[in-house]
Amino acid sequence: MRKLKNSELDRLNVDEFKEAKKTPLIIILDNIRSLNNIGSVFRTSDAFLVEKIYLCGITATPPHNDIRKTALGSTETVNWEYIENTLDIVKKLKSENVKVISIEQADQATMLNEFKPKENQTYALVFGNEVKGVSQEVVNASDMVIEIPQFGTKHSLNISVSCGVVVWDVFNKLTKSLK
């Protein structure tokens, strides 16, 4: 077994990425403090052809060196927009028939492994602040809440890890249903 070189990975270039059919996923970052987490979310979004990222509240925006370090160029590929109030974009997306899902620990949450996305439906996944999580008003406005099952002693995962886990899972379920 031999590790592949980057030149052997057959990845899209920036123009091909911009033209590629996107996964019907939107990411909403609700007041993320860490610039490294923001960059990591961009990189994950690039990997799975996410439609768009909304950066809300205190979430920093590109260009910024600390975002760039972890994003590795994905701020140039993934479509993004800054919206001051997270609730405003949640309401707008819902009015456009996008299903808004907060990734949070809540009563009546659906466990990620039990979530079954529907074909021909766009989903907006809301990830919250590193300390406070998704704001309660955004949870209240969401169509549903998904929780990542956890079995250890800690109460949460890092937001960039949560994003990677959830986006991969939903991407995998969506692409399997399309085959």
N, CA and C of each residue as an Amber inpcrd file, in Angstrom:
protein
   537
   0.8460000  -1.1700000   0.0000000   0.0000000   0.0000000   0.0000000
   0.8970000   1.2400000   0.0000000   0.5510000   2.2040000  -0.8570000
   1.3320000   3.4180000  -1.0210000   0.4330000   4.6330000  -0.8410000
   0.8840000   5.5760000  -0.0300000   0.1470000   6.8280000   0.1140000
   0.1080000   7.5470000  -1.2270000  -1.0250000   8.1650000  -1.5170000
  -1.1580000   8.9180000  -2.7580000  -0.6070000  10.3300000  -2.5990000
  -0.0470000  10.8500000  -3.6660000   0.3890000  12.2390000  -3.7080000
  -0.8270000  13.1090000  -3.9930000  -0.7700000  14.3580000  -3.5820000
  -1.8810000  15.2780000  -3.8430000  -2.2450000  15.3180000  -5.3230000
  -1.2550000  15.2460000  -6.1910000  -1.5020000  15.2930000  -7.6340000
  -2.2690000  14.0660000  -8.1270000  -2.3160000  13.0030000  -7.3540000
  -3.0200000  11.7790000  -7.7390000  -4.4600000  11.7320000  -7.2070000
  -4.8790000  12.7150000  -6.4450000  -6.1780000  12.6600000  -5.7780000
  -7.3470000  13.0660000  -6.6720000  -7.0840000  13.6230000  -7.8240000
  -8.1280000  13.9870000  -8.7860000  -9.1980000  14.8890000  -8.1560000
  -8.7470000  15.9610000  -7.5190000  -9.6640000  16.9240000  -6.9090000
 -10.0460000  18.0020000  -7.9240000 -11.1650000  18.6640000  -7.6470000
 -11.6260000  19.7580000  -8.4910000 -10.7130000  20.9660000  -8.3130000
 -10.5730000  21.7600000  -9.3790000  -9.9240000  23.0530000  -9.1940000
 -11.0110000  24.0500000  -8.7770000 -10.6260000  25.2880000  -8.4960000
 -11.5740000  26.2740000  -7.9790000 -12.7330000  26.4870000  -8.9400000
 -12.4500000  26.6390000 -10.2270000 -13.5230000  26.8610000 -11.2010000
 -14.4530000  25.6510000 -11.3000000 -13.8850000  24.4570000 -11.2990000
 -14.7090000  23.2420000 -11.3410000 -15.5810000  23.1340000 -10.1000000
 -15.0250000  23.4970000  -8.9360000 -15.7980000  23.4790000  -7.6960000
 -16.9860000  24.4240000  -7.7980000 -16.7290000  25.6360000  -8.2870000
 -17.8000000  26.6370000  -8.3900000 -18.9410000  26.1440000  -9.2880000
 -18.5900000  25.3790000 -10.3310000 -19.5900000  24.8720000 -11.2780000
 -20.2220000  23.5450000 -10.8530000 -19.6360000  22.8500000  -9.9130000
 -20.1020000  21.5150000  -9.5150000 -21.4740000  21.5790000  -8.8510000
 -22.2470000  20.5160000  -9.0400000 -23.5320000  20.3800000  -8.3530000
 -23.2400000  20.2510000  -6.8630000 -23.9210000  21.0620000  -6.0680000
 -23.6680000  21.0910000  -4.6340000 -24.6080000  20.1360000  -3.8860000
 -24.1430000  19.7160000  -2.7390000 -24.9640000  18.9420000  -1.8160000
 -26.0070000  19.8990000  -1.2410000 -27.2540000  19.4710000  -1.0860000
 -28.2800000  20.3870000  -0.5790000 -28.1360000  20.6370000   0.9350000
 -26.9820000  21.1650000   1.2900000 -26.6620000  21.4850000   2.6860000
 -26.1570000  22.9140000   2.7920000 -26.6320000  23.6000000   3.8040000
 -26.1970000  24.9470000   4.1440000 -25.7230000  24.8790000   5.5940000
 -24.6440000  25.5810000   5.8910000 -24.1330000  25.6380000   7.2580000
 -24.3860000  27.0380000   7.8090000 -24.9010000  27.1030000   9.0320000
 -25.0770000  28.3720000   9.7310000 -24.2070000  28.3150000  10.9820000
 -23.2950000  29.2630000  11.1120000 -22.4460000  29.3420000  12.2980000
 -22.9740000  30.4470000  13.2020000 -23.4790000  30.0570000  14.3630000
 -24.1370000  30.9410000  15.3200000 -23.1410000  31.3880000  16.3830000
 -22.4960000  32.5360000  16.1420000 -21.6050000  33.1510000  17.1290000
 -20.4070000  32.2820000  17.5130000 -19.6540000  31.8440000  16.5160000
 -18.4600000  31.0280000  16.7490000 -17.2880000  31.9470000  17.0940000
 -16.5900000  31.6330000  18.1780000 -15.4830000  32.4720000  18.6480000
 -14.1640000  32.1530000  17.9580000 -13.8910000  30.8770000  17.7610000
 -12.5730000  30.4380000  17.3060000 -12.4110000  30.5610000  15.7920000
 -11.4110000  31.3200000  15.3950000 -11.1110000  31.4740000  13.9710000
 -10.6660000  30.1460000  13.3640000  -9.9810000  29.3130000  14.1460000
  -9.5710000  27.9970000  13.6480000 -10.7860000  27.1080000  13.3970000
 -11.7850000  27.1850000  14.2720000 -13.0110000  26.4160000  14.0410000
 -13.7090000  26.8750000  12.7660000 -13.7450000  28.1640000  12.5390000
 -14.3800000  28.7000000  11.3280000 -13.6600000  28.1770000  10.0840000
 -12.3400000  28.2490000  10.0870000 -11.5670000  27.7360000   8.9560000
 -11.7900000  26.2580000   8.7330000 -11.8800000  25.5060000   9.7970000
 -12.1200000  24.0640000   9.6920000 -13.4890000  23.7710000   9.0860000
 -14.4900000  24.5630000   9.4490000 -15.8330000  24.3850000   8.8730000
 -15.8000000  24.6750000   7.3690000 -15.0480000  25.6820000   6.9670000
 -14.9030000  25.9570000   5.5300000 -14.2930000  24.7440000   4.8260000
 -13.2720000  24.1770000   5.4170000 -12.5860000  23.0360000   4.7940000
 -13.5050000  21.8280000   4.6800000 -14.2690000  21.5440000   5.7240000
 -15.2450000  20.4550000   5.6900000 -16.3100000  20.7400000   4.6320000
 -16.7520000  21.9730000   4.5590000 -17.7830000  22.3490000   3.5790000
 -17.2840000  22.1760000   2.1540000 -16.0220000  22.4820000   1.9210000
 -15.4180000  22.2550000   0.6080000 -15.3890000  20.7570000   0.2970000
 -14.9840000  19.9540000   1.2650000 -14.8390000  18.5110000   1.0450000
 -16.1480000  17.8510000   0.6190000 -17.2760000  18.3640000   1.1190000
 -18.5590000  17.7250000   0.8530000 -19.5040000  18.5910000   0.0240000
 -18.9290000  19.5590000  -0.7150000 -19.6750000  20.3800000  -1.6730000
 -20.9070000  21.0600000  -1.0680000 -20.7310000  21.6320000   0.1170000
 -21.8140000  22.3580000   0.7860000 -22.1750000  23.5900000  -0.0400000
 -23.4700000  23.8870000  -0.1250000 -23.9590000  25.0280000  -0.9160000
 -23.4330000  26.3720000  -0.4340000 -23.5200000  26.5970000   0.8890000
 -23.1930000  27.9300000   1.4050000 -22.9860000  27.8630000   2.9110000
 -22.1920000  28.8020000   3.4070000 -22.0180000  28.9870000   4.8460000
 -22.4980000  30.3930000   5.1970000 -23.3190000  30.4830000   6.2460000
 -23.7100000  31.7810000   6.7930000 -22.9430000  31.9850000   8.0910000
 -22.2030000  33.0750000   8.1660000 -21.4170000  33.4390000   9.3330000
 -22.2110000  34.4990000  10.0900000 -22.5890000  34.1970000  11.3300000
 -23.5250000  35.0630000  12.0510000 -22.9680000  35.5790000  13.3700000
 -23.4300000  36.7790000  13.7350000 -23.0750000  37.3570000  15.0310000
 -21.5970000  37.6550000  15.1340000 -20.9560000  37.1340000  16.1760000
 -19.5330000  37.4010000  16.4080000 -18.6190000  36.5410000  15.5380000
 -19.1830000  35.6510000  14.7460000 -18.3710000  34.7960000  13.8760000
 -17.5650000  35.6710000  12.9180000 -16.2550000  35.4920000  12.9280000
 -15.3820000  36.2780000  12.0550000 -15.5590000  35.8570000  10.5980000
 -15.1560000  36.7360000   9.7000000 -15.2750000  36.4700000   8.2710000
 -13.9040000  36.5220000   7.6020000 -13.7620000  35.8000000   6.4950000
 -12.5350000  35.9260000   5.7010000 -12.4690000  37.3340000   5.1090000
 -11.3100000  37.8190000   4.7450000 -10.0070000  37.1670000   4.9290000
  -9.4720000  37.4200000   6.3250000  -8.9140000  36.4160000   6.9080000
  -8.2630000  36.5190000   8.2130000  -7.2240000  35.4100000   8.2900000
  -6.0230000  35.7410000   8.7390000  -4.9340000  34.7580000   8.7390000
  -5.2520000  33.4920000   9.5190000  -5.9150000  33.6190000  10.6730000
  -6.2120000  32.4260000  11.4680000  -7.2990000  31.5620000  10.8340000
  -8.2090000  32.1430000  10.0760000  -9.1790000  31.3490000   9.3140000
  -8.4420000  30.6830000   8.1530000  -7.6260000  31.4460000   7.4710000
  -6.8870000  30.9530000   6.3020000  -6.0310000  29.7340000   6.6370000
  -5.4010000  29.7420000   7.8310000  -4.5110000  28.6440000   8.2260000
  -5.2140000  27.2920000   8.2240000  -6.4470000  27.2540000   8.6850000
  -7.1620000  25.9690000   8.7300000  -8.0480000  25.7640000   7.5030000
  -8.4700000  26.8290000   6.8650000  -9.3360000  26.6990000   5.6820000
  -8.5700000  26.2120000   4.4560000  -7.2860000  26.4950000   4.3920000
  -6.4300000  26.0640000   3.2720000  -7.0300000  26.3650000   1.8980000
  -7.5290000  27.5820000   1.7220000  -8.0440000  28.0020000   0.4180000
  -9.5350000  27.8010000   0.2160000 -10.1980000  27.1100000   1.1320000
 -11.6270000  26.8190000   0.9390000 -12.5170000  28.0500000   1.1070000
 -11.9870000  29.1430000   1.6510000 -12.7750000  30.3810000   1.6900000
 -12.9280000  30.9560000   0.2840000 -12.0990000  30.4820000  -0.6410000
 -12.1900000  30.9150000  -2.0420000 -13.1310000  30.0250000  -2.8570000
 -13.4670000  28.8610000  -2.3330000 -14.3270000  27.9370000  -3.0840000
 -15.7590000  27.9230000  -2.5540000 -15.9180000  27.8680000  -1.2500000
 -17.2550000  27.7460000  -0.6560000 -17.9130000  29.1220000  -0.5970000
 -19.1410000  29.1900000  -1.0760000 -19.9240000  30.4150000  -1.0470000
 -20.2730000  30.7330000   0.4100000 -20.0920000  31.9930000   0.8210000
 -20.4050000  32.3770000   2.1950000 -20.9650000  33.7860000   2.2290000
 -21.6270000  34.0720000   3.3560000 -22.2060000  35.3960000   3.5470000
 -22.2670000  35.6820000   5.0440000 -22.0470000  36.9350000   5.4170000
 -22.1990000  37.3410000   6.8110000 -23.6090000  37.8720000   7.0290000
 -24.2470000  37.3960000   8.0890000 -25.5600000  37.8790000   8.5220000
 -25.4380000  38.2000000  10.0050000 -25.7720000  39.4050000  10.4010000
 -25.5740000  39.8010000  11.8000000 -26.3900000  38.9590000  12.7730000
 -27.6690000  38.7570000  12.4690000 -28.5610000  38.0500000  13.3920000
 -28.8960000  36.6590000  12.8520000 -28.5090000  35.6440000  13.5900000
 -28.7330000  34.2540000  13.1630000 -30.2130000  33.9900000  12.9210000
 -31.0680000  34.5100000  13.7840000 -32.5050000  34.2710000  13.6530000
 -33.0460000  34.8040000  12.3260000 -32.4830000  35.8940000  11.8210000
 -32.9340000  36.4440000  10.5370000 -32.7190000  35.4620000   9.3980000
 -31.5440000  34.8140000   9.3550000 -31.2860000  33.8750000   8.2590000
 -32.0860000  32.5890000   8.4460000 -32.3080000  32.1920000   9.6880000
 -33.1410000  31.0080000   9.9420000 -34.5450000  31.2480000   9.3910000
 -35.1270000  32.3860000   9.7090000 -36.4810000  32.7120000   9.2240000
 -36.5160000  32.7990000   7.7030000 -35.5150000  33.4350000   7.1130000
 -35.4680000  33.5670000   5.6480000 -35.3910000  32.1990000   4.9780000
 -34.4970000  31.3450000   5.4650000 -34.3450000  30.0170000   4.8590000
 -35.6150000  29.1850000   5.0200000 -36.2450000  29.2670000   6.1750000
 -37.4910000  28.5300000   6.3770000 -38.5650000  29.0020000   5.3920000
 -38.5950000  30.3050000   5.1020000 -39.5810000  30.8330000   4.1490000
 -39.3080000  30.3290000   2.7280000 -38.0700000  29.8530000   2.4970000
 -37.6860000  29.2930000   1.1960000 -37.7650000  27.7600000   1.1950000
 -38.4540000  27.1970000   2.1820000 -38.6730000  25.7580000   2.3150000
 -37.4000000  24.9650000   2.6290000 -36.4150000  25.6280000   3.2040000
 -35.2190000  24.9350000   3.6890000 -35.5340000  24.4590000   5.1030000
 -35.2250000  23.2050000   5.4030000 -35.4270000  22.6610000   6.7490000
 -34.2270000  23.0370000   7.6070000 -34.4830000  23.7570000   8.6850000
 -33.4270000  24.2290000   9.5750000 -33.2970000  23.2660000  10.7500000
 -32.0620000  22.7960000  10.9380000 -31.7790000  21.8210000  11.9900000
 -30.6650000  22.3560000  12.8770000 -30.9640000  22.5320000  14.1510000
 -29.9200000  22.9100000  15.1070000 -29.2140000  21.6510000  15.5800000
 -27.9090000  21.7180000  15.6640000 -27.1150000  20.6110000  16.1840000
 -26.8570000  20.9500000  17.6480000 -27.5680000  20.2630000  18.5140000
 -27.5830000  20.6560000  19.9250000 -28.0890000  19.4870000  20.7640000
 -27.8890000  19.5850000  22.0590000 -28.4550000  18.6310000  23.0050000
 -29.7280000  19.2510000  23.5420000 -30.8520000  18.6010000  23.2850000
 -32.1420000  19.1670000  23.6850000 -33.1370000  18.0370000  23.9130000
 -34.1480000  18.3260000  24.7450000 -35.2050000  17.3300000  24.8710000
 -35.8820000  17.2070000  23.5040000 -36.3310000  16.0620000  23.1770000
 -36.9780000  15.7560000  21.8970000 -36.0380000  15.8470000  20.6930000
 -34.7290000  15.8480000  20.9410000 -33.7730000  15.8380000  19.8250000
 -33.8130000  14.4690000  19.1530000 -33.5320000  14.4650000  17.8650000
 -33.3700000  13.2240000  17.1060000 -31.8860000  12.8870000  17.1090000
 -31.5610000  11.6560000  17.4460000 -30.1570000  11.2480000  17.4110000
 -29.7000000  11.1930000  15.9540000 -28.4830000  11.6160000  15.7030000
 -27.9510000  11.6940000  14.3440000 -28.0950000  10.3780000  13.5980000
 -27.8100000   9.2770000  14.2570000 -27.9010000   7.9740000  13.5910000
 -29.3320000   7.6120000  13.2140000 -30.3250000   8.2680000  13.7950000
 -31.7300000   7.9990000  13.4770000 -32.2980000   8.9820000  12.4530000
 -31.5520000  10.0220000  12.1250000 -32.0270000  11.0330000  11.1780000
 -31.9890000  10.4890000   9.7610000 -33.1140000  10.6410000   9.0510000
 -33.2170000  10.1900000   7.6670000 -33.5770000  11.3830000   6.7850000
 -32.5900000  11.9570000   6.1020000 -32.8930000  13.1090000   5.2380000
 -33.7470000  12.6890000   4.0470000 -34.5650000  13.6210000   3.5890000
 -35.4410000  13.3620000   2.4460000 -34.7810000  13.8710000   1.1670000
 -35.0500000  13.1460000   0.0840000 -34.5720000  13.5990000  -1.2280000
 -35.2540000  14.9150000  -1.5830000 -34.6040000  15.6940000  -2.4210000
 -35.1460000  16.9620000  -2.9100000 -35.4700000  17.9400000  -1.7920000
 -34.7460000  17.8490000  -0.7000000 -34.9180000  18.7790000   0.4140000
 -33.5600000  19.3720000   0.7590000 -33.5150000  20.6840000   0.9070000
 -32.2910000  21.3420000   1.3550000 -32.3570000  21.5050000   2.8680000
 -31.2380000  21.2370000   3.5150000 -31.1310000  21.3390000   4.9640000
 -30.1080000  22.4010000   5.3430000 -30.4610000  23.2030000   6.3460000
 -29.5160000  24.1530000   6.9390000 -29.1730000  23.6310000   8.3250000
 -27.8960000  23.3970000   8.5520000 -27.4110000  22.8730000   9.8280000
 -26.8120000  24.0140000  10.6340000 -27.3440000  24.2290000  11.8360000
 -26.8840000  25.3240000  12.6880000 -25.9390000  24.7740000  13.7520000
 -24.7270000  25.3210000  13.7900000 -23.7320000  24.9630000  14.7950000
 -23.4970000  26.1760000  15.6740000 -23.4190000  25.9430000  16.9930000
 -23.3910000  27.0490000  17.9300000 -22.0610000  27.3370000  18.5840000
 -22.0760000  28.3910000  19.3560000 -20.9480000  28.8950000  20.1120000
 -20.2840000  27.7990000  20.9360000 -18.9580000  27.8970000  21.0400000
 -18.1630000  26.8800000  21.7270000 -18.5450000  26.6910000  23.1960000
 -19.0710000  27.7110000  23.8370000 -19.4410000  27.6020000  25.2550000
 -20.9520000  27.4590000  25.4310000 -21.7130000  28.3020000  24.7560000
 -23.1600000  28.3470000  24.9700000 -23.9690000  27.5170000  23.9850000
 -23.3430000  27.0330000  22.9240000 -24.0710000  26.2510000  21.9230000
 -24.9430000  27.1400000  21.0470000 -25.9230000  26.5190000  20.4030000
 -26.8820000  27.2500000  19.5690000 -27.8080000  28.0140000  20.5180000
 -28.0650000  29.2770000  20.2120000 -28.9250000  30.0830000  21.0930000
 -30.3190000  29.4610000  21.1790000 -30.9470000  29.6030000  22.3340000
 -32.2750000  29.0270000  22.5500000 -33.2850000  29.5590000  21.5460000
 -33.2060000  30.8500000  21.1990000 -34.1760000  31.4030000  20.2390000
 -34.0170000  30.7450000  18.8610000 -32.8000000  30.3890000  18.4930000
 -32.5820000  29.6970000  17.2170000 -33.0670000  28.2490000  17.3240000
 -32.8070000  27.6030000  18.4480000 -33.3420000  26.2460000  18.6600000
 -34.8650000  26.2790000  18.5420000 -35.4950000  27.2520000  19.1770000
 -36.9590000  27.3780000  19.1300000 -37.4680000  27.5570000  17.7000000
 -36.7360000  28.2740000  16.8810000 -37.1560000  28.5530000  15.5090000
 -36.8220000  27.4180000  14.5370000 -36.0180000  26.4780000  14.9640000
 -35.5920000  25.3770000  14.0870000 -36.7240000  24.3890000  13.8500000
 -36.6370000  23.6960000  12.7250000 -37.6170000  22.6530000  12.4210000
 -37.3850000  21.4060000  13.2720000 -36.1320000  21.1850000  13.6290000
 -35.8020000  20.0520000  14.4870000 -34.4150000  20.2500000  15.0620000
 -34.0880000  19.3940000  16.0270000 -32.7580000  19.3890000  16.6300000
 -32.1800000  17.9980000  16.4500000 -30.9300000  17.9580000  16.0410000
 -30.2020000  16.6900000  15.9470000 -29.1080000  16.7060000  17.0080000
 -28.9740000  15.5830000  17.6810000 -27.9260000  15.4200000  18.6840000
 -26.9740000  14.3220000  18.2380000 -25.6970000  14.5510000  18.4320000
 -24.6920000  13.5230000  18.1400000 -24.5790000  12.6310000  19.3730000
 -24.8550000  11.3320000  19.2430000 -24.7260000  10.4510000  20.4090000
 -23.2890000  10.4610000  20.9250000 -23.1500000  10.5520000  22.2330000
 -21.8300000  10.5410000  22.8750000 -21.8840000   9.6050000  24.0710000
 -20.7760000   8.9260000  24.3480000 -20.7930000   7.8740000  25.3580000
 -19.7300000   8.0200000  26.4360000 -18.9430000   9.0780000  26.3920000
 -17.8890000   9.2800000  27.3850000 -18.3220000  10.2070000  28.5010000
 -17.3590000  10.8570000  29.1180000 -17.6350000  11.7260000  30.2580000
 -17.8660000  13.1790000  29.8770000 -17.4170000  13.6030000  28.7120000
 -17.5480000  15.0070000  28.2970000 -18.9520000  15.2740000  27.7720000
 -19.3530000  16.5290000  27.8460000 -20.7170000  16.9090000  27.4730000
 -20.8740000  17.3350000  26.0270000 -19.7380000  17.5530000  25.3440000
 -19.8660000  18.0470000  23.9740000 -18.5980000  17.7610000  23.1870000
 -18.7110000  17.9630000  21.8860000 -17.5740000  17.8770000  20.9770000
 -17.2190000  19.2960000  20.5220000 -15.9990000  19.4770000  20.0650000
 -15.6030000  20.7490000  19.4720000 -16.5030000  21.0220000  18.2680000
 -16.8360000  22.2690000  18.0240000 -17.7580000  22.6110000  16.9290000
 -17.2400000  22.1450000  15.5700000 -15.9380000  22.2340000  15.3440000
 -15.4230000  21.7860000  14.0400000 -15.5280000  20.2750000  13.8980000
 -15.3590000  19.5510000  14.9970000 -15.5360000  18.0920000  14.9690000
 -17.0090000  17.7630000  14.7590000 -17.8930000  18.4540000  15.4760000
 -19.3310000  18.2350000  15.3050000 -19.7480000  18.4670000  13.8600000
 -19.2400000  19.5340000  13.2710000 -19.5660000  19.8320000  11.8740000
 -19.1000000  18.7020000  10.9630000 -17.8840000  18.2380000  11.1570000
 -17.3690000  17.1450000  10.3320000 -18.2050000  15.8850000  10.4540000
 -18.5660000  15.5340000  11.6750000 -19.3690000  14.3260000  11.9210000
 -20.7380000  14.4470000  11.2580000 -21.4170000  15.5620000  11.5000000
 -22.7890000  15.7260000  10.9930000 -22.8070000  15.8770000   9.4790000
 -21.9270000  16.7060000   8.9360000 -21.9340000  16.9070000   7.4820000
 -21.5970000  15.6060000   6.7710000 -20.6220000  14.8650000   7.2440000
 -20.3040000  13.5740000   6.6200000 -21.5010000  12.6410000   6.6770000
 -22.1330000  12.5390000   7.8370000 -23.2640000  11.6270000   8.0010000
 -24.4150000  11.9980000   7.0620000 -24.7820000  13.2660000   7.0370000
 -25.9040000  13.6950000   6.1870000 -25.5240000  13.5670000   4.7120000
 -24.3070000  13.9600000   4.3490000 -23.8250000  13.8000000   2.9760000
 -23.9130000  12.3290000   2.5530000 -23.4280000  11.4530000   3.3990000
 -23.4320000  10.0180000   3.1140000 -24.8630000   9.5070000   2.9220000
 -25.7630000   9.8890000   3.7910000 -27.1650000   9.4620000   3.6820000
 -27.8100000  10.0280000   2.4130000 -27.5430000  11.2880000   2.1040000
 -28.1230000  11.9040000   0.9050000 -27.5960000  11.2620000  -0.3750000
 -26.2970000  11.0230000  -0.4380000 -25.7460000  10.4580000  -1.6740000
 -26.1250000   8.9890000  -1.8420000 -26.3290000   8.2740000  -0.7610000
 -26.8060000   6.8800000  -0.8680000 -28.2330000   6.8520000  -1.3950000
 -29.0550000   7.8200000  -0.9630000 -30.4560000   7.8370000  -1.4090000
 -30.5700000   8.2490000  -2.8710000 -29.5360000   8.8960000  -3.4100000
 -29.5730000   9.3260000  -4.8060000 -29.1290000   8.2230000  -5.7620000
 -28.5370000   7.1720000  -5.2360000 -28.0150000   6.1000000  -6.0990000
 -29.0850000   5.0900000  -6.4300000
